[in-house]
Amino acid sequence: MIIDVPTSLGSGRLTVSAAAQPRAVVWLGHGAGGGIGALDLTALADHLPDRGFTVARYEQPWRVAGKKLAPRPATLDIAWRETANAVAELAAGLPLVVGGRSAGARVACRTADDQSAAAVVCLAFPLHPPGKPEKTRLDELLLPSAPTLVLQGDRDTFGTASDVEREVGSRDSIRVVPIPGADHSMKVLASSPLKARDVAALVTASVADFLEGVLA
């Protein structure tokens, strides 16, 4: 199901993969360099409905308009917030989980409490710009009061799984799942012990198990 959502920045789009008997709605945003067809976002949309979770992947207006460059982070928050009512109607009282990959994960973290999110799912959270660990975005990752799951590759130049684990420390509200051999796009080398299908399976199983624990 496709839902076009007008915003002050242009039309955004929700692509909904519905569960037959949903227990929650998972609202996911894409990264600054790609769309909702990313490996991890597609895997979640394909398989989470079988576990009872409806997945709504959101395309920002700049992406729907065919532009190649994302606007400033604060601008991404505007369209996301203005889409919240449409997502609330879709959820119809069910728990709402917010998340996304890369820039989409940052948006979800910055706005999670505003949406009263039951949980947050971060795929490849960009902890810092490549090669600039001093410019940390840890403060954004720590914003949600809801339980947060971070799935991070151990070759991610925006911060590896080990980097995120070290920065997060002993905070019980944040769980980090390393994706062996994966880079920021969740792609693996030919020599990696995990193949693309294995990465997709690990991402899906980790998110599903996390959500079932949070919503139990």
N, CA, C and O of each residue as an XYZ file, in Angstrom:
864
protein
N       0.848     -1.188      0.000
C       0.000      0.000      0.000
C       0.885      1.239      0.000
O       1.866      1.318      0.740
N       0.523      2.206     -0.842
C       1.252      3.458     -0.947
C       0.364      4.583     -0.432
O      -0.793      4.700     -0.834
N       0.909      5.412      0.460
C       0.182      6.558      0.986
C       1.017      7.803      0.730
O       2.106      7.949      1.284
N       0.509      8.700     -0.109
C       1.181      9.975     -0.340
C       0.749     10.954      0.744
O      -0.441     11.119      1.013
N       1.734     11.600      1.361
C       1.461     12.492      2.490
C       1.988     13.891      2.176
O       3.201     14.083      2.085
N       1.097     14.871      2.008
C       1.561     16.242      1.752
C       2.227     16.837      2.984
O       1.766     16.642      4.108
N       3.313     17.561      2.761
C       3.978     18.299      3.842
C       4.306     19.695      3.319
O       4.131     19.979      2.134
N       4.776     20.550      4.198
C       5.148     21.906      3.801
C       6.366     21.921      2.890
O       6.678     22.947      2.285
N       7.059     20.781      2.790
C       8.255     20.673      1.949
C       7.993     19.885      0.672
O       8.923     19.591     -0.078
N       6.741     19.546      0.425
C       6.401     18.719     -0.720
C       5.795     17.408     -0.262
O       5.634     17.169      0.935
N       5.466     16.573     -1.212
C       4.809     15.308     -0.894
C       5.819     14.239     -0.490
O       6.782     13.976     -1.210
N       5.587     13.624      0.673
C       6.341     12.455      1.083
C       5.531     11.205      0.775
O       4.400     11.299      0.300
N       6.099     10.046      1.039
C       5.414      8.809      0.659
C       5.692      7.702      1.666
O       6.836      7.458      2.048
N       4.623      7.041      2.085
C       4.719      5.860      2.945
C       4.439      4.621      2.110
O       3.404      4.527      1.451
N       5.361      3.680      2.141
C       5.160      2.383      1.510
C       4.933      1.376      2.630
O       5.834      1.089      3.418
N       3.716      0.846      2.686
C       3.289      0.052      3.838
C       3.251     -1.436      3.501
O       2.611     -1.852      2.535
N       3.941     -2.221      4.309
C       3.894     -3.684      4.234
C       3.140     -4.141      5.477
O       3.691     -4.152      6.577
N       1.887     -4.515      5.297
C       0.988     -4.727      6.429
C       1.021     -6.160      6.941
O       1.076     -7.118      6.170
N       0.986     -6.277      8.263
C       0.818     -7.576      8.907
C      -0.664     -7.937      8.916
O      -1.520     -7.055      8.987
N      -0.966     -9.225      8.843
C      -2.361     -9.660      8.850
C      -3.040     -9.310     10.166
O      -4.186     -8.861     10.180
N      -2.338     -9.513     11.262
C      -2.839     -9.171     12.591
C      -1.742     -8.403     13.330
O      -1.029     -8.972     14.156
N      -1.614     -7.128     13.034
C      -0.477     -6.353     13.554
C      -0.532     -6.135     15.061
O      -1.593     -5.927     15.650
N       0.664     -6.190     15.662
C       0.824     -5.879     17.078
C       1.446     -4.507     17.276
O       1.359     -3.934     18.362
N       2.070     -3.978     16.234
C       2.702     -2.666     16.289
C       2.983     -2.213     14.861
O       2.968     -3.006     13.920
N       3.238     -0.925     14.729
C       3.644     -0.356     13.438
C       5.074      0.139     13.570
O       5.413      0.848     14.516
N       5.911     -0.243     12.609
C       7.319      0.156     12.589
C       7.507      1.165     11.463
O       7.379      0.827     10.286
N       7.812      2.408     11.836
C       7.939      3.522     10.889
C       9.424      3.793     10.669
O      10.138      4.171     11.597
N       9.885      3.595      9.423
C      11.315      3.651      9.121
C      11.632      4.700      8.058
O      10.926      4.816      7.056
N      12.695      5.457      8.288
C      13.168      6.425      7.313
C      14.443      5.956      6.626
O      15.168      5.115      7.160
N      14.714      6.493      5.456
C      15.896      6.094      4.683
C      17.065      7.021      4.960
O      16.938      8.004      5.691
N      18.208      6.696      4.366
C      19.413      7.480      4.558
C      19.505      8.660      3.613
O      18.641      8.861      2.760
N      20.572      9.445      3.777
C      20.767     10.630      2.943
C      21.268     10.285      1.553
O      21.156     11.092      0.631
N      21.824      9.078      1.395
C      22.384      8.711      0.101
C      21.603      7.640     -0.637
O      22.063      7.145     -1.665
N      20.443      7.276     -0.140
C      19.674      6.210     -0.782
C      18.227      6.258     -0.351
O      17.812      7.143      0.398
N      17.461      5.291     -0.836
C      16.041      5.284     -0.558
C      15.599      4.088      0.243
O      16.393      3.463      0.946
N      14.311      3.770      0.130
C      13.737      2.703      0.938
C      14.075      1.318      0.404
O      13.681      0.312      0.994
N      14.801      1.260     -0.709
C      15.200     -0.032     -1.264
C      16.495     -0.569     -0.690
O      17.014     -1.574     -1.177
N      17.033      0.083      0.345
C      18.259     -0.407      0.986
C      18.057     -1.823      1.509
O      16.946     -2.213      1.866
N      19.148     -2.587      1.548
C      19.077     -4.004      1.917
C      18.356     -4.220      3.237
O      17.468     -5.068      3.325
N      18.728     -3.463      4.265
C      18.140     -3.692      5.581
C      16.683     -3.260      5.650
O      15.859     -3.957      6.242
N      16.354     -2.114      5.050
C      14.969     -1.658      5.053
C      14.063     -2.623      4.286
O      12.938     -2.897      4.703
N      14.568     -3.130      3.166
C      13.786     -4.088      2.377
C      13.583     -5.385      3.141
O      12.491     -5.953      3.127
N      14.628     -5.854      3.808
C      14.511     -7.095      4.574
C      13.453     -6.975      5.661
O      12.660     -7.894      5.868
N      13.442     -5.847      6.352
C      12.453     -5.653      7.415
C      11.038     -5.589      6.843
O      10.107     -6.158      7.413
N      10.881     -4.901      5.723
C       9.556     -4.809      5.102
C       9.070     -6.169      4.593
O       7.873     -6.456      4.606
N      10.002     -6.988      4.152
C       9.630     -8.298      3.607
C       9.263     -9.307      4.691
O       8.415    -10.172      4.472
N       9.897     -9.203      5.859
C       9.773    -10.288      6.838
C       9.121     -9.924      8.170
O       8.550    -10.796      8.825
N       9.190     -8.671      8.585
C       8.573     -8.325      9.865
C       7.049     -8.526      9.881
O       6.512     -8.901     10.923
N       6.326     -8.292      8.765
C       4.884     -8.547      8.802
C       4.536     -9.979      9.192
O       3.504    -10.211      9.820
N       5.380    -10.939      8.829
C       5.130    -12.323      9.224
C       5.254    -12.520     10.727
O       4.740    -13.496     11.273
N       5.943    -11.585     11.405
C       6.100    -11.656     12.859
C       5.074    -10.767     13.579
O       5.124    -10.615     14.799
N       4.159    -10.192     12.823
C       3.103     -9.386     13.423
C       3.367     -7.898     13.490
O       2.711     -7.184     14.249
N       4.331     -7.414     12.695
C       4.664     -5.993     12.716
C       4.449     -5.381     11.334
O       5.085     -5.792     10.363
N       3.564     -4.413     11.248
C       3.391     -3.664     10.010
C       4.561     -2.704      9.840
O       4.937     -2.016     10.789
N       5.135     -2.650      8.653
C       6.280     -1.781      8.374
C       5.862     -0.675      7.404
O       5.325     -0.948      6.331
N       6.115      0.575      7.793
C       5.850      1.720      6.928
C       7.175      2.417      6.640
O       7.746      3.076      7.509
N       7.656      2.261      5.404
C       8.906      2.919      5.013
C       8.581      4.290      4.427
O       7.753      4.420      3.525
N       9.254      5.309      4.963
C       8.933      6.686      4.577
C       9.988      7.263      3.641
O      11.186      7.221      3.920
N       9.509      7.805      2.520
C      10.378      8.522      1.583
C      10.204     10.019      1.803
O       9.101     10.554      1.684
N      11.290     10.674      2.121
C      11.268     12.116      2.337
C      10.888     12.846      1.034
O      11.138     12.329     -0.055
N      10.287     14.040      1.140
C       9.884     14.786     -0.062
C      11.004     15.016     -1.066
O      10.771     14.978     -2.274
N      12.231     15.256     -0.571
C      13.333     15.497     -1.511
C      13.582     14.261     -2.365
O      13.950     14.371     -3.535
N      13.382     13.098     -1.782
C      13.599     11.850     -2.518
C      12.455     11.600     -3.499
O      12.685     11.187     -4.635
N      11.236     11.850     -3.060
C      10.075     11.680     -3.942
C      10.182     12.615     -5.150
O       9.775     12.262     -6.257
N      10.734     13.810     -4.923
C      10.874     14.797     -5.998
C      12.020     14.471     -6.949
O      12.205     15.166     -7.948
N      12.795     13.420     -6.653
C      13.871     13.010     -7.541
C      15.184     13.723     -7.323
O      16.088     13.623     -8.153
N      15.307     14.449     -6.212
C      16.566     15.130     -5.936
C      17.602     14.137     -5.417
O      17.259     13.113     -4.826
N      18.863     14.454     -5.645
C      19.939     13.532     -5.285
C      20.593     13.855     -3.941
O      21.246     12.994     -3.351
N      20.427     15.071     -3.459
C      21.075     15.479     -2.220
C      20.031     15.782     -1.155
O      19.058     16.495     -1.399
N      20.251     15.232      0.020
C      19.345     15.479      1.139
C      19.551     16.888      1.688
O      20.660     17.418      1.623
N      18.502     17.498      2.225
C      18.655     18.807      2.864
C      19.283     18.676      4.242
O      19.682     17.583      4.644
N      19.371     19.775      4.958
C      19.958     19.802      6.295
C      19.175     18.892      7.247
O      17.978     18.686      7.051
N      19.830     18.347      8.270
C      19.147     17.451      9.210
C      17.862     18.025      9.792
O      16.863     17.314      9.896
N      17.873     19.297     10.172
C      16.678     19.896     10.770
C      15.512     19.898      9.789
O      14.358     19.786     10.202
N      15.796     20.023      8.510
C      14.747     20.006      7.492
C      14.138     18.619      7.366
O      12.938     18.492      7.119
N      14.938     17.588      7.530
C      14.424     16.225      7.486
C      13.405     15.998      8.606
O      12.420     15.282      8.422
N      13.646     16.605      9.752
C      12.730     16.452     10.877
C      11.362     17.046     10.574
O      10.347     16.539     11.052
N      11.324     18.114      9.785
C      10.065     18.808      9.516
C       9.073     17.886      8.815
O       7.949     17.709      9.287
N       9.483     17.297      7.688
C       8.574     16.432      6.939
C       8.192     15.195      7.747
O       7.052     14.734      7.689
N       9.149     14.663      8.498
C       8.878     13.486      9.341
C       7.788     13.808     10.373
O       6.840     13.044     10.549
N       7.941     14.951     11.046
C       6.938     15.343     12.045
C       5.570     15.567     11.401
O       4.542     15.214     11.977
N       5.565     16.152     10.212
C       4.299     16.455      9.547
C       3.629     15.203      8.988
O       2.481     15.263      8.549
N       4.322     14.086      8.998
C       3.771     12.811      8.547
C       3.244     11.988      9.728
O       2.612     10.950      9.533
N       3.503     12.451     10.934
C       3.156     11.686     12.136
C       1.665     11.378     12.229
O       1.290     10.283     12.648
N       0.809     12.325     11.846
C      -0.630     12.079     11.938
C      -1.061     10.944     11.024
O      -1.898     10.123     11.397
N      -0.489     10.897      9.827
C      -0.826      9.819      8.891
C      -0.377      8.476      9.431
O      -1.071      7.473      9.268
N       0.784      8.450     10.075
C       1.272      7.207     10.657
C       0.416      6.806     11.860
O       0.149      5.622     12.066
N      -0.014      7.789     12.653
C      -0.879      7.501     13.795
C      -2.199      6.896     13.338
O      -2.721      5.984     13.980
N      -2.739      7.397     12.236
C      -3.968      6.827     11.686
C      -3.739      5.392     11.241
O      -4.600      4.532     11.426
N      -2.586      5.138     10.661
C      -2.243      3.790     10.231
C      -2.119      2.863     11.439
O      -2.570      1.718     11.393
N      -1.514      3.349     12.506
C      -1.315      2.536     13.703
C      -2.624      2.269     14.429
O      -2.803      1.210     15.031
N      -3.538      3.231     14.371
C      -4.875      3.050     14.959
C      -4.811      2.557     16.404
O      -5.522      1.629     16.789
N      -3.950      3.193     17.194
C      -3.851      2.847     18.600
C      -2.821      1.798     18.949
O      -2.545      1.580     20.129
N      -2.246      1.144     17.960
C      -1.197      0.160     18.216
C       0.099      0.868     18.619
O       0.281      2.042     18.297
N       0.995      0.174     19.315
C       2.294      0.779     19.640
C       3.039      1.203     18.369
O       2.985      0.525     17.343
N       3.726      2.323     18.465
C       4.497      2.836     17.338
C       5.981      2.709     17.629
O       6.466      3.156     18.668
N       6.696      2.093     16.697
C       8.152      1.984     16.752
C       8.708      2.874     15.644
O       8.249      2.802     14.504
N       9.685      3.707     15.966
C      10.284      4.572     14.958
C      11.735      4.145     14.722
O      12.371      3.543     15.586
N      12.230      4.468     13.550
C      13.611      4.099     13.249
C      13.984      4.478     11.833
O      13.284      5.238     11.163
N      15.097      3.934     11.397
C      15.563      4.215     10.054
C      17.032      3.869      9.927
O      17.670      3.389     10.863
N      17.548      4.131      8.730
C      18.968      3.870      8.512
C      19.717      5.178      8.326
O      19.244      6.095      7.655
N      20.886      5.246      8.928
C      21.789      6.394      8.807
C      21.084      7.708      9.177
O      20.679      7.880     10.327
N      20.931      8.630      8.227
C      20.269      9.902      8.522
C      18.853      9.683      9.029
O      18.358     10.447      9.858
N      18.197      8.631      8.528
C      16.857      8.312      9.004
C      16.842      7.898     10.458
O      15.879      8.166     11.177
N      17.907      7.245     10.894
C      18.026      6.879     12.307
C      18.204      8.118     13.174
O      17.665      8.184     14.279
N      18.945      9.087     12.688
C      19.119     10.341     13.435
C      17.790     11.065     13.590
O      17.478     11.569     14.669
N      17.008     11.119     12.519
C      15.688     11.747     12.582
C      14.822     11.045     13.623
O      14.176     11.694     14.446
N      14.816      9.727     13.580
C      13.996      8.953     14.513
C      14.401      9.221     15.954
O      13.541      9.366     16.823
N      15.696      9.288     16.213
C      16.170      9.556     17.579
C      15.784     10.951     18.041
O      15.386     11.139     19.191
N      15.897     11.921     17.158
C      15.593     13.306     17.547
C      14.114     13.526     17.824
O      13.752     14.441     18.564
N      13.256     12.695     17.235
C      11.816     12.925     17.334
C      11.066     11.822     18.075
O       9.845     11.900     18.205
N      11.760     10.801     18.561
C      11.097      9.627     19.144
C      10.186      9.986     20.304
O       9.058      9.499     20.382
N      10.663     10.830     21.202
C       9.847     11.168     22.366
C       8.622     11.991     21.974
O       7.576     11.885     22.613
N       8.744     12.805     20.932
C       7.591     13.574     20.455
C       6.485     12.652     19.948
O       5.303     12.981     20.044
N       6.875     11.493     19.407
C       5.915     10.544     18.858
C       5.466      9.511     19.888
O       4.695      8.607     19.565
N       5.941      9.638     21.120
C       5.646      8.655     22.180
C       5.980      7.246     21.697
O       5.212      6.307     21.909
N       7.125      7.111     21.052
C       7.536      5.827     20.483
C       7.759      4.781     21.566
O       8.312      5.067     22.628
N       7.314      3.560     21.272
C       7.511      2.449     22.207
C       8.934      1.918     22.136
O       9.425      1.319     23.092
N       9.600      2.139     20.998
C      10.974      1.661     20.803
C      11.561      2.390     19.604
O      10.841      2.994     18.809
N      12.891      2.322     19.491
C      13.612      2.952     18.388
C      14.563      1.931     17.777
O      15.255      1.211     18.497
N      14.597      1.870     16.447
C      15.484      0.950     15.732
C      16.410      1.759     14.837
O      15.957      2.439     13.917
N      17.718      1.682     15.110
C      18.719      2.424     14.341
C      19.542      1.453     13.499
O      20.191      0.554     14.034
N      19.513      1.635     12.208
C      20.293      0.837     11.277
C      21.461      1.690     10.797
O      21.254      2.718     10.153
N      22.689      1.270     11.106
C      23.886      2.010     10.695
C      23.829      3.456     11.175
O      23.908      4.384     10.371
N      23.691      3.645     12.484
C      23.658      5.002     13.025
C      24.991      5.698     12.733
O      26.048      5.162     13.065
N      24.953      6.886     12.115
C      26.202      7.586     11.770
C      26.765      8.315     12.983
O      26.508      9.502     13.186
N      27.521      7.602     13.769
C      28.033      8.130     15.037
C      28.885      9.375     14.834
O      28.892     10.273     15.676
N      29.596      9.426     13.724
C      30.424     10.587     13.392
C      30.690     10.581     11.893
O      30.555      9.532     11.263
N      31.065     11.714     11.295
C      31.466     11.715      9.879
C      32.705     10.844      9.701
O      33.516     10.743     10.622
N      32.871     10.215      8.541
C      34.050      9.367      8.312
C      35.356     10.116      8.581
O      35.581     11.213      8.070
N      36.202      9.499      9.391
C      37.493     10.087      9.693
C      37.473     11.225     10.696
O      38.505     11.851     10.938
N      36.301     11.510     11.292
C      36.202     12.624     12.235
C      35.487     12.176     13.507
O      34.396     12.659     13.807
N      36.094     11.260     14.253
C      35.436     10.741     15.460
C      35.193     11.802     16.526
O      34.372     11.612     17.422
N      35.903     12.908     16.428
C      35.713     13.979     17.421
C      34.358     14.679     17.251
O      33.859     15.307     18.185
N      33.769     14.567     16.057
C      32.465     15.201     15.798
C      31.349     14.187     16.055
O      30.602     13.811     15.152
N      31.261     13.764     17.296
C      30.327     12.699     17.644
C      28.874     13.171     17.642
O      28.569     14.326     17.940
N      27.994     12.237     17.295
C      26.546     12.490     17.354
C      25.900     11.640     18.443
O      24.710     11.328     18.385
N      26.698     11.276     19.425
C      26.208     10.444     20.514
C      25.017     11.087     21.213
O      24.105     10.394     21.666
N      25.029     12.420     21.299
C      23.936     13.097     21.999
C      22.586     12.779     21.369
O      21.583     12.675     22.075
N      22.550     12.624     20.045
C      21.294     12.288     19.374
C      20.867     10.858     19.698
O      19.687     10.592     19.927
N      21.824      9.947     19.715
C      21.512      8.547     20.007
C      20.971      8.398     21.423
O      20.192      7.486     21.697
N      21.376      9.280     22.314
C      20.951      9.191     23.709
C      19.628      9.907     23.979
O      19.119      9.843     25.098
N      19.069     10.578     22.991
C      17.850     11.350     23.203
C      16.613     10.505     23.535
O      15.872     10.877     24.444
N      16.352      9.388     22.846
C      15.111      8.655     23.114
C      15.065      8.101     24.538
O      16.057      7.591     25.061
N      13.900      8.214     25.137
C      13.689      7.586     26.437
C      13.241      6.138     26.284
O      13.294      5.364     27.240
N      12.804      5.774     25.093
C      12.358      4.407     24.822
C      13.555      3.495     24.580
O      14.629      3.982     24.227
N      13.398      2.178     24.762
C      14.471      1.231     24.434
C      14.918      1.393     22.985
O      14.098      1.580     22.087
N      16.214      1.319     22.774
C      16.779      1.579     21.448
C      17.683      0.434     21.027
O      18.515     -0.040     21.800
N      17.504     -0.004     19.775
C      18.346     -1.047     19.183
C      19.199     -0.426     18.093
O      18.689      0.293     17.234
N      20.505     -0.700     18.125
C      21.426     -0.216     17.091
C      22.055     -1.413     16.403
O      22.712     -2.226     17.053
N      21.862     -1.531     15.100
C      22.504     -2.569     14.311
C      23.600     -1.915     13.492
O      23.328     -1.076     12.634
N      24.844     -2.303     13.760
C      25.994     -1.570     13.233
C      27.040     -2.525     12.671
O      27.413     -3.500     13.323
N      27.512     -2.240     11.459
C      28.558     -3.047     10.857
C      29.901     -2.819     11.518
O      30.152     -1.742     12.059
N      30.758     -3.809     11.483
C      32.085     -3.632     12.080
C      33.094     -3.050     11.089
O      34.275     -2.925     11.413
N      32.632     -2.687      9.865
C      33.471     -1.950      8.915
C      32.871     -0.575      8.598
O      33.252      0.052      7.610
N      31.953     -0.112      9.414
C      31.258      1.144      9.156
C      32.191      2.326      9.422
O      32.655      2.508     10.548
N      32.467      3.127      8.393
C      33.371      4.266      8.543
C      32.721      5.423      9.295
O      33.403      6.375      9.674
N      31.418      5.349      9.512
C      30.718      6.362     10.306
C      30.685      5.965     11.792
O      29.986      6.584     12.594
N      31.441      4.940     12.136
C      31.455      4.419     13.499
C      31.132      2.944     13.484
O      30.044      2.548     13.066
N      32.059      2.130     13.931
C      31.840      0.680     13.943
C      30.965      0.286     15.132
O      30.665      1.097     16.008
N      30.569     -0.980     15.132
C      29.794     -1.492     16.259
C      30.565     -1.323     17.564
O      29.981     -0.978     18.591
N      31.873     -1.565     17.527
C      32.701     -1.392     18.722
C      32.740      0.065     19.178
O      32.721      0.352     20.375
N      32.794      0.979     18.212
C      32.782      2.403     18.548
C      31.481      2.776     19.260
O      31.492      3.474     20.274
N      30.370      2.301     18.717
C      29.065      2.619     19.317
C      28.970      2.010     20.712
O      28.521      2.667     21.651
N      29.392      0.761     20.845
C      29.354      0.103     22.157
C      30.181      0.866     23.182
O      29.766      1.035     24.328
N      31.351      1.324     22.760
C      32.229      2.060     23.675
C      31.592      3.387     24.087
O      31.629      3.754     25.261
N      31.011      4.102     23.132
C      30.417      5.400     23.428
C      29.157      5.269     24.281
O      28.910      6.081     25.172
N      28.377      4.249     23.998
C      27.132      4.044     24.735
C      27.411      3.607     26.165
O      26.690      3.981     27.090
N      28.449      2.822     26.340
C      28.821      2.372     27.676
C      27.819      1.386     28.251
O      27.361      0.476     27.560
N      27.492      1.570     29.494
C      26.649      0.597     30.205
C      25.181      0.983     30.240
O      24.429      0.470     31.069
N      24.762      1.874     29.359
C      23.360      2.301     29.364
C      22.439      1.129     28.995
O      22.546      0.560     27.909
N      21.546      0.785     29.906
C      20.679     -0.375     29.697
C      19.638     -0.156     28.614
O      19.108     -1.122     28.066
N      19.334      1.098     28.294
C      18.257      1.383     27.337
C      18.683      1.192     25.891
O      17.844      1.195     24.990
N      19.998      1.023     25.658
C      20.497      0.896     24.282
C      21.187     -0.452     24.106
O      22.099     -0.804     24.854
N      20.736     -1.191     23.107
C      21.339     -2.487     22.779
C      22.023     -2.370     21.416
O      21.421     -1.888     20.457
N      23.259     -2.804     21.336
C      24.014     -2.759     20.079
C      24.225     -4.177     19.565
O      24.704     -5.048     20.292
N      23.861     -4.400     18.304
C      24.075     -5.693     17.655
C      25.085     -5.510     16.527
O      24.777     -4.841     15.540
N      26.279     -6.082     16.644
C      27.269     -5.983     15.569
C      26.846     -6.822     14.354
O      26.307     -7.919     14.495
N      27.101     -6.284     13.175
C      26.874     -7.020     11.930
C      28.250     -7.327     11.349
O      28.860     -6.448     10.741
N      28.754     -8.546     11.517
C      30.122     -8.881     11.106
C      30.367     -8.646      9.614
O      29.607     -9.103      8.760
N      31.445     -7.924      9.331
C      31.861     -7.712      7.949
C      31.104     -6.645      7.198
O      31.418     -6.384      6.037
N      30.105     -6.007      7.822
C      29.259     -5.056      7.101
C      29.808     -3.641      7.169
O      30.390     -3.235      8.176
N      29.615     -2.888      6.079
C      29.994     -1.480      6.056
C      28.760     -0.628      6.368
O      27.766     -1.144      6.879
N      28.819      0.658      6.067
C      27.706      1.553      6.404
C      26.429      1.209      5.636
O      25.322      1.461      6.111
N      26.594      0.637      4.463
C      25.435      0.231      3.660
C      24.984     -1.189      3.947
O      24.096     -1.714      3.275
N      25.603     -1.818      4.959
C      25.343     -3.213      5.321
C      25.813     -4.177      4.226
O      25.346     -5.313      4.139
N      26.745     -3.700      3.394
C      27.327     -4.564      2.381
C      28.561     -5.255      2.954
O      29.274     -4.690      3.783
N      28.802     -6.482      2.501
C      29.933     -7.257      3.000
C      30.885     -7.600      1.854
O      30.489     -7.623      0.688
N      32.135     -7.862      2.199
C      33.124     -8.272      1.214
C      32.872     -9.712      0.778
O      32.201    -10.473      1.475
N      33.413    -10.076     -0.375
C      33.261    -11.447     -0.860
C      33.872    -12.451      0.111
O      33.433    -13.598      0.194
N      34.894    -12.002      0.847
C      35.563    -12.891      1.797
C      34.871    -12.943      3.166
O      35.303    -13.677      4.055
N      33.815    -12.175      3.326
C      33.140    -12.099      4.620
C      32.474    -13.425      4.976
O      31.984    -14.124      4.089
N      32.448    -13.779      6.257
C      31.761    -15.004      6.681
C      30.255    -14.915      6.464
O      29.588    -15.942      6.327
N      29.713    -13.702      6.431
C      28.295    -13.502      6.163
C      28.098    -13.014      4.735
O      28.850    -12.168      4.253
N      27.098    -13.542      4.068
C      26.709    -13.056      2.749
C      25.537    -12.099      2.912
O      25.015    -11.930      4.013
N      25.122    -11.468      1.805
C      24.052    -10.478      1.869
C      22.786    -11.062      2.486
O      22.127    -10.404      3.291
N      22.442    -12.298      2.113
C      21.227    -12.915      2.660
C      21.359    -13.158      4.158
O      20.374    -13.093      4.893
N      22.578    -13.437      4.605
C      22.809    -13.658      6.031
C      22.667    -12.354      6.813
O      22.133    -12.341      7.922
N      23.148    -11.262      6.228
C      23.004     -9.953      6.856
C      21.529     -9.607      6.992
O      21.082     -9.164      8.050
N      20.773     -9.813      5.913
C      19.339     -9.528      5.943
C      18.640    -10.349      7.015
O      17.782     -9.839      7.735
N      19.007    -11.616      7.120
C      18.388    -12.498      8.110
C      18.743    -12.070      9.528
O      17.893    -12.104     10.418
N      20.009    -11.664      9.747
C      20.440    -11.233     11.069
C      19.733     -9.947     11.482
O      19.296     -9.813     12.625
N      19.623     -9.011     10.559
C      18.938     -7.754     10.838
C      17.477     -8.014     11.206
O      16.979     -7.504     12.210
N      16.801     -8.813     10.384
C      15.381     -9.086     10.623
C      15.162     -9.799     11.950
O      14.292     -9.406     12.729
N      15.941    -10.841     12.215
C      15.771    -11.603     13.454
C      16.072    -10.737     14.675
O      15.373    -10.823     15.685
N      17.112     -9.900     14.586
C      17.488     -9.047     15.718
C      16.396     -8.034     16.033
O      16.059     -7.816     17.197
N      15.844     -7.415     14.988
C      14.790     -6.421     15.200
C      13.527     -7.085     15.735
O      12.911     -6.580     16.674
N      13.138     -8.215     15.146
C      11.930     -8.900     15.592
C      12.036     -9.337     17.049
O      11.095     -9.150     17.821
N      13.162     -9.911     17.426
C      13.344    -10.360     18.806
C      13.350     -9.183     19.774
O      12.790     -9.266     20.867
N      13.982     -8.094     19.372
C      14.001     -6.870     20.197
C      12.594     -6.342     20.419
O      12.219     -6.023     21.547
N      11.817     -6.249     19.353
C      10.456     -5.705     19.468
C       9.557     -6.606     20.293
O       8.746     -6.119     21.081
N       9.689     -7.909     20.123
C       8.873     -8.822     20.910
C       9.198     -8.684     22.396
O       8.307     -8.776     23.240
N      10.473     -8.462     22.714
C      10.857     -8.261     24.101
C      10.306     -6.967     24.670
O       9.829     -6.928     25.804
N      10.377     -5.899     23.866
C       9.891     -4.585     24.321
C       8.388     -4.602     24.528
O       7.886     -4.024     25.492
N       7.662     -5.263     23.627
C       6.198     -5.231     23.651
C       5.575     -6.332     24.478
O       4.355     -6.375     24.639
N       6.396     -7.221     25.004
C       5.855     -8.381     25.740
C       5.029     -7.918     26.952
O       4.496     -8.747     27.689
